[in-house]
């Protein structure tokens, strides 16, 4: 247990400083990855790209963040066949988000994970046709 707290503390110390009122980009990366995963994995689920852009703006992330994240996710999840490799920090954030999402999906099972995303990603995903 102490090891987990120690690792978390070290990661927080090593993380670049963020504005006090702005969540880290990694939070956004995870949301985008999960929104795309929900679109692919959860029947009847869709997303609207503009909603992702709007969320990035609300989180005070730089213009173009959504497209960079989309390209990084596509590149990583297709083995470089789609999208574009981005800077190392962003690629690491996508890798961590992928691992966390995979763990959640295994822990909850896909039906449970899909149901949880309806709440977790409200405003980013929606029912198809709705």
C-alpha positions as CSV (number, residue, x, y, z in Angstrom):
1,X,0.0,0.0,0.0
2,X,2.8,2.4,0.9
3,X,4.5,1.7,-2.4
4,X,1.4,2.8,-4.3
5,X,1.3,6.1,-2.4
6,X,5.1,6.6,-2.9
7,X,4.7,6.0,-6.7
8,X,1.8,8.3,-6.9
9,X,3.7,11.0,-5.0
10,X,6.7,10.6,-7.2
11,X,4.6,10.8,-10.3
12,X,2.9,14.0,-9.1
13,X,6.3,15.5,-8.4
14,X,7.6,14.5,-11.8
15,X,4.5,15.8,-13.6
16,X,4.8,19.2,-15.2
17,X,3.1,22.0,-13.4
18,X,-0.5,22.6,-14.4
19,X,-2.5,25.7,-13.9
20,X,-4.4,25.4,-10.6
21,X,-7.8,25.7,-12.3
22,X,-7.1,23.6,-15.4
23,X,-7.2,19.8,-15.3
24,X,-4.2,18.1,-16.9
25,X,-4.3,17.2,-20.5
26,X,-4.0,13.5,-19.5
27,X,-7.6,13.8,-18.1
28,X,-8.8,15.0,-21.5
29,X,-6.8,12.3,-23.3
30,X,-8.5,9.7,-21.2
31,X,-11.9,11.1,-21.9
32,X,-11.3,11.3,-25.7
33,X,-10.0,7.7,-25.7
34,X,-12.9,6.4,-23.8
35,X,-15.4,8.3,-26.0
36,X,-13.9,6.7,-29.1
37,X,-13.8,3.3,-27.4
38,X,-17.5,3.7,-26.4
39,X,-18.3,4.5,-30.0
40,X,-16.6,1.4,-31.2
41,X,-17.4,-1.0,-28.4
42,X,-20.8,0.0,-27.1
43,X,-23.8,-0.7,-29.4
44,X,-25.9,2.3,-30.2
45,X,-23.3,4.8,-29.0
46,X,-22.0,7.7,-31.1
47,X,-19.9,10.9,-30.5
48,X,-19.8,14.3,-32.1
49,X,-16.3,15.5,-32.8
50,X,-17.3,19.1,-32.1
51,X,-18.4,18.1,-28.5
52,X,-14.8,16.9,-27.9
53,X,-13.4,20.2,-29.2
54,X,-15.8,22.2,-27.0
55,X,-14.8,20.1,-24.0
56,X,-11.1,20.9,-24.7
57,X,-12.0,24.6,-24.8
58,X,-13.8,24.4,-21.5
59,X,-10.7,22.7,-20.0
60,X,-8.6,25.6,-21.4
61,X,-6.5,23.3,-23.5
62,X,-4.7,24.8,-26.5
63,X,-6.4,24.9,-29.9
64,X,-5.7,21.8,-31.9
65,X,-5.5,19.5,-28.8
66,X,-8.5,17.4,-29.9
67,X,-7.0,16.7,-33.3
68,X,-3.6,15.9,-31.9
69,X,-5.2,13.5,-29.4
70,X,-7.3,11.9,-32.1
71,X,-4.3,11.4,-34.4
72,X,-2.2,9.9,-31.5
73,X,-5.0,7.5,-30.5
74,X,-5.4,6.4,-34.1
75,X,-1.7,6.0,-34.6
76,X,-1.3,3.9,-31.5
77,X,-4.3,1.7,-32.0
78,X,-3.6,0.9,-35.6
79,X,0.1,0.3,-35.3
80,X,0.9,3.4,-37.2
81,X,-1.4,2.7,-40.2
82,X,-3.7,5.7,-39.4
83,X,-3.3,9.0,-37.6
84,X,0.1,10.5,-36.8
85,X,2.7,9.9,-34.1
86,X,2.7,12.9,-31.7
87,X,5.2,14.1,-29.1
88,X,6.4,11.6,-26.6
89,X,4.4,13.1,-23.7
90,X,1.1,12.8,-25.6
91,X,1.9,9.3,-26.8
92,X,2.7,8.3,-23.2
93,X,-0.6,9.8,-22.0
94,X,-2.5,7.8,-24.7
95,X,-0.7,4.6,-23.6
96,X,-1.6,5.2,-19.9
97,X,-5.2,6.0,-20.9
98,X,-5.4,2.8,-23.0
99,X,-4.1,0.7,-20.1
100,X,-6.5,2.2,-17.6
101,X,-9.4,1.8,-20.0
102,X,-8.5,-1.8,-20.7
103,X,-8.3,-2.5,-17.0
104,X,-11.7,-0.9,-16.4
105,X,-13.3,-2.9,-19.3
106,X,-11.9,-6.2,-17.9
107,X,-13.0,-5.3,-14.3
108,X,-16.5,-4.2,-15.2
109,X,-17.1,-6.3,-18.3
110,X,-18.0,-4.6,-21.6
111,X,-21.8,-4.3,-20.8
112,X,-21.0,-2.7,-17.4
113,X,-18.3,-0.5,-18.8
114,X,-20.6,0.7,-21.6
115,X,-23.3,1.5,-19.1
116,X,-20.8,3.4,-16.8
117,X,-19.7,5.5,-19.8
118,X,-23.2,6.9,-20.3
119,X,-22.7,8.7,-17.0
120,X,-18.9,9.3,-17.1
121,X,-18.9,10.7,-20.6
122,X,-22.3,12.5,-20.6
123,X,-22.0,15.4,-23.1
124,X,-19.3,13.6,-25.1
125,X,-21.1,10.4,-26.2
126,X,-24.8,9.9,-27.1
127,X,-27.2,7.4,-28.4
128,X,-27.0,7.0,-32.2
129,X,-29.6,9.1,-33.8
130,X,-30.2,11.1,-30.6
